[in-house]
Amino acid sequence: MSRQPMLRLRFVGRLTIGLLGVATALLLAPSATAQPEVDANNAITAAWQAGGGDTGPLGPRSGDVYPVGAGFAQNFASGKVFFTPETGAHAMQGAILEKYESVGGPADSDLGFPTIDEGPGRAPDSRNTTFSAADNPVIFWTPATGARVVRGPINAAWDKLGGSSGVLGVPAEDETYNASTVSQKFTGGEVSYDSRAKTFTTMPPDLAGQLADLSIPDDPVAA
């Protein structure tokens, strides 16, 4: 056999061995693919431990992390922690958690995931949590009024008028709808928004003047 074919055979043999080595290394190397459940578990555990772990407000774990909606959750003795990569891990308890789940929670409502831990509001003895939906929803709770969802144009108006520490006080009822108008009662009055006319009406009536320059998108669920 001539020298040139022999060199070719040696080259092919070395190439084959090299490719086998690369394939083996890839098989043995740690997986670099995304592991969202692992990330969720790590984030939820960190949030739980930062809040005191077993002896904190949430208490001990009750089961493992599980997928829900576009993210994950974990149950604890006294609440839940929800997680997405965009919102992070945030805890809810009691009446606010019950309200969130009663309207569908992260899987079946359009509120999205919590963007802050449940915490004190500005009104005395109040609690609140904000959510990731585009219209900036919040669930607000007091012992006297219970847990109420405030969102979209009503939430924008409430915020403009000082929120829970302003003239309207805290939400006393959930939103109601009448054709193109959404309304919500507060302990200090009422706000209505007509999406066709793009105008607010209020009780007391003079509050509406303070909302005249408030810009609301055409889609009230994108306020």
C-alpha positions as CSV (number, residue, x, y, z in Angstrom):
1,M,0.0,0.0,0.0
2,S,1.3,3.4,-0.9
3,R,2.2,6.0,1.8
4,Q,-0.7,8.4,0.8
5,P,-3.6,5.9,1.4
6,M,-2.0,5.0,4.7
7,L,-2.0,8.6,5.8
8,R,-5.6,8.9,4.8
9,L,-6.6,5.9,6.9
10,R,-4.7,7.3,9.9
11,F,-6.4,10.7,9.5
12,V,-9.9,9.1,9.3
13,G,-9.2,6.9,12.3
14,R,-8.0,9.9,14.4
15,L,-11.0,11.9,13.3
16,T,-13.4,9.1,14.3
17,I,-11.8,8.8,17.7
18,G,-11.9,12.6,18.2
19,L,-15.6,12.8,17.3
20,L,-16.3,9.9,19.7
21,G,-14.5,11.7,22.4
22,V,-16.5,14.9,21.8
23,A,-19.8,13.0,21.9
24,T,-18.8,11.3,25.1
25,A,-17.8,14.5,26.7
26,L,-21.2,16.1,25.7
27,L,-23.1,13.2,27.2
28,L,-21.2,13.3,30.4
29,A,-21.3,17.1,30.8
30,P,-23.9,18.7,33.1
31,S,-27.0,19.8,31.2
32,A,-27.0,23.5,30.3
33,T,-30.7,23.5,29.5
34,A,-33.1,25.7,31.5
35,Q,-34.6,24.2,34.6
36,P,-37.4,26.6,35.5
37,E,-38.7,24.4,38.4
38,V,-35.3,24.4,40.0
39,D,-35.0,28.2,39.6
40,A,-38.5,28.5,41.1
41,N,-37.6,26.3,44.0
42,N,-34.5,28.3,44.7
43,A,-36.2,31.7,44.6
44,I,-39.2,30.5,46.7
45,T,-36.9,29.0,49.3
46,A,-34.8,32.1,49.5
47,A,-37.9,34.3,50.0
48,W,-39.3,31.9,52.6
49,Q,-36.0,31.8,54.5
50,A,-35.7,35.6,54.3
51,G,-39.1,35.8,56.0
52,G,-38.1,33.6,58.9
53,G,-38.5,30.1,57.4
54,D,-40.4,27.7,59.7
55,T,-40.8,30.3,62.4
56,G,-41.8,33.1,60.1
57,P,-45.4,34.2,59.1
58,L,-45.7,31.5,56.4
59,G,-44.7,28.6,58.7
60,P,-43.4,25.3,57.5
61,R,-43.5,24.0,53.9
62,S,-46.5,22.0,52.9
63,G,-45.5,20.0,49.8
64,D,-43.2,20.8,46.9
65,V,-43.0,23.6,44.3
66,Y,-45.6,23.0,41.6
67,P,-46.4,24.7,38.2
68,V,-49.4,27.0,38.1
69,G,-50.4,29.2,35.2
70,A,-47.3,30.8,33.7
71,G,-45.2,30.2,36.8
72,F,-44.9,28.2,40.0
73,A,-46.1,28.2,43.6
74,Q,-45.5,26.5,46.9
75,N,-47.9,26.0,49.8
76,F,-47.0,26.7,53.4
77,A,-48.8,26.2,56.6
78,S,-50.1,29.8,56.6
79,G,-50.0,31.0,53.0
80,K,-48.4,30.5,49.6
81,V,-45.5,31.9,47.6
82,F,-45.9,32.5,43.9
83,F,-43.0,32.8,41.4
84,T,-42.3,33.8,37.8
85,P,-38.8,34.9,36.5
86,E,-40.3,38.3,35.7
87,T,-42.1,39.0,39.0
88,G,-39.9,37.1,41.4
89,A,-41.1,35.1,44.5
90,H,-43.8,36.8,46.6
91,A,-45.9,35.6,49.5
92,M,-49.6,36.0,50.2
93,Q,-51.8,34.9,53.2
94,G,-55.2,35.0,54.6
95,A,-58.0,37.1,53.1
96,I,-55.9,38.5,50.3
97,L,-54.8,35.0,49.2
98,E,-58.4,33.8,49.4
99,K,-59.6,36.7,47.3
100,Y,-56.9,36.1,44.7
101,E,-57.8,32.4,44.4
102,S,-61.6,33.1,44.4
103,V,-61.2,35.1,41.2
104,G,-59.0,32.4,39.6
105,G,-55.6,33.0,41.0
106,P,-52.5,32.9,38.6
107,A,-54.0,30.2,36.3
108,D,-57.6,31.4,35.7
109,S,-57.8,35.1,36.4
110,D,-56.4,38.0,34.5
111,L,-54.6,39.6,37.5
112,G,-51.3,38.0,36.8
113,F,-48.8,37.1,39.5
114,P,-48.0,39.1,42.6
115,T,-45.3,41.7,42.2
116,I,-44.7,42.5,45.9
117,D,-45.1,40.5,49.1
118,E,-48.4,41.1,50.9
119,G,-47.8,43.9,53.3
120,P,-49.3,46.8,55.2
121,G,-51.2,49.5,53.3
122,R,-51.3,53.2,54.1
123,A,-54.7,53.0,55.8
124,P,-54.7,51.8,59.4
125,D,-54.8,48.0,59.8
126,S,-54.8,47.5,56.0
127,R,-53.0,45.0,53.8
128,N,-52.4,44.9,50.1
129,T,-50.7,43.1,47.2
130,T,-50.1,44.4,43.7
131,F,-50.2,42.2,40.5
132,S,-48.5,42.0,37.1
133,A,-51.5,42.6,34.8
134,A,-51.2,45.6,32.5
135,D,-53.9,47.6,34.3
136,N,-52.0,47.6,37.6
137,P,-54.5,45.6,39.8
138,V,-54.2,45.6,43.6
139,I,-56.1,43.5,46.2
140,F,-56.7,45.7,49.2
141,W,-57.9,44.5,52.6
142,T,-59.1,46.0,55.9
143,P,-60.9,44.1,58.7
144,A,-64.0,46.2,58.1
145,T,-64.3,46.0,54.3
146,G,-62.7,42.7,53.5
147,A,-60.5,42.0,50.4
148,R,-61.3,44.0,47.3
149,V,-59.8,44.1,43.8
150,V,-59.1,47.6,42.4
151,R,-57.8,48.0,38.9
152,G,-57.7,49.9,35.6
153,P,-59.3,53.3,35.4
154,I,-60.7,53.1,38.9
155,N,-57.3,52.3,40.4
156,A,-55.8,55.1,38.4
157,A,-58.4,57.5,39.7
158,W,-58.1,56.2,43.3
159,D,-54.3,56.7,43.1
160,K,-54.7,60.2,41.7
161,L,-57.0,61.1,44.7
162,G,-54.5,59.9,47.3
163,G,-55.2,56.1,47.4
164,S,-56.2,54.6,50.7
165,S,-54.9,57.6,52.6
166,G,-56.9,60.1,50.4
167,V,-60.4,61.4,50.3
168,L,-61.9,58.1,48.9
169,G,-60.6,56.0,51.7
170,V,-60.5,52.2,51.1
171,P,-62.5,50.1,48.6
172,A,-65.8,49.0,50.2
173,E,-67.1,46.8,47.4
174,D,-65.9,45.2,44.2
175,E,-66.3,46.8,40.8
176,T,-69.7,46.7,39.0
177,Y,-70.4,47.2,35.3
178,N,-73.3,48.9,33.5
179,A,-72.8,48.9,29.7
180,S,-69.7,50.9,29.1
181,T,-69.4,52.2,32.7
182,V,-67.4,50.6,35.5
183,S,-68.0,51.8,39.1
184,Q,-66.6,51.1,42.5
185,K,-67.6,52.2,46.0
186,F,-65.1,53.3,48.6
187,T,-65.6,54.2,52.2
188,G,-65.4,57.9,51.3
189,G,-67.3,57.9,48.0
190,E,-67.6,56.3,44.6
191,V,-65.8,56.5,41.2
192,S,-67.3,55.6,37.8
193,Y,-65.6,55.6,34.4
194,D,-67.4,55.6,31.1
195,S,-65.0,54.0,28.5
196,R,-67.1,55.4,25.6
197,A,-67.2,59.0,26.8
198,K,-63.8,58.6,28.5
199,T,-65.0,60.6,31.5
200,F,-65.1,60.0,35.2
201,T,-68.0,60.8,37.5
202,T,-67.7,60.7,41.3
203,M,-69.4,61.0,44.6
204,P,-68.8,63.6,46.0
205,P,-69.2,65.1,42.5
206,D,-66.5,67.7,42.9
207,L,-63.8,65.0,42.9
208,A,-64.3,64.4,39.1
209,G,-62.7,67.7,38.3
210,Q,-59.4,66.4,39.7
211,L,-59.6,63.5,37.3
212,A,-60.2,65.5,34.1
213,D,-56.6,65.3,32.9
214,L,-56.1,61.6,33.8
215,S,-55.2,59.7,30.6
216,I,-56.8,56.3,30.3
217,P,-56.1,53.9,27.3
218,D,-59.0,52.9,25.0
219,D,-58.9,49.4,26.5
220,P,-59.8,49.8,30.2
221,V,-58.0,46.6,31.0
222,A,-54.8,48.2,29.8
223,A,-54.9,51.3,32.0
